[in-house]
Each structure stands twice: as structure tokens, then as C-alpha cells.
Amino acid sequence: MKKMIEERPYAKPEAVARRLLEICREVEPVQDGRLHIEKINYPFLFRDKGTAGEYKAGLDLLVDRKILFLHESGTYVRILDGSGSHLG
């Protein structure tokens, strides 16, 4: 008996990072270009049905590649390089 395994659309961190960047562009920034983190994680986790692990991997990739700045409090991000051209 062969099981059908459906590949998750966000199995790769690059795919998550691209989607998170799209969500960031949809969000209205507040003071100094800040984007409240819940305006990003809620749509990804609940609308797009991504997992917490996928979300973290994508967010970490964006921060590591200096596309997003994540405040140490974890409450907001700021887009540093909105192109996302180095996401593969």
C-alpha cells in the first residue's frame, strides 16, 4: 500500500520567507516603518495555514539575510531590503 504524501507549500524556508515578505508589504506600517509582528504571523499561521516551525524558519532567514530587522522584544519588524531578490 502506497501512501500519498502531500508536500507542504511552505516546506522550504525560502518559500516561507517570500510569503512573509508579501504579507509585510500588505501591512500598513506604524511609526518609523514598524510592522507589528502579529500582523505578519497571524495571516501566515491562520489564513495560510503555515506551521509555527515554518514561520520561524522563514522569519529567521529574512533576519539572517538582513531583509528584515526583528526588534529584540520580538514585537515588531522593519523591512531593510524589500526586494527579497536573494531568497533563491
C-alpha positions, 0 to 999 in steps of 0.5 A: 500500500502506497501512501500519498504524501502531500508536500507542504507549500511552505516546506522550504524556508525560502518559500516561507520567507517570500510569503512573509515578505508579501504579507509585510508589504500588505501591512500598513506600517506604524511609526518609523516603518514598524510592522507589528509582528502579529500582523505578519504571523497571524495571516501566515499561521491562520489564513495560510495555514503555515506551521509555527516551525515554518514561520520561524524558519522563514522569519529567521532567514529574512533576519539572517539575510538582513531583509528584515530587522526583528526588534529584540522584544520580538514585537515588531519588524522593519523591512531593510531590503524589500526586494527579497531578490536573494531568497533563491 
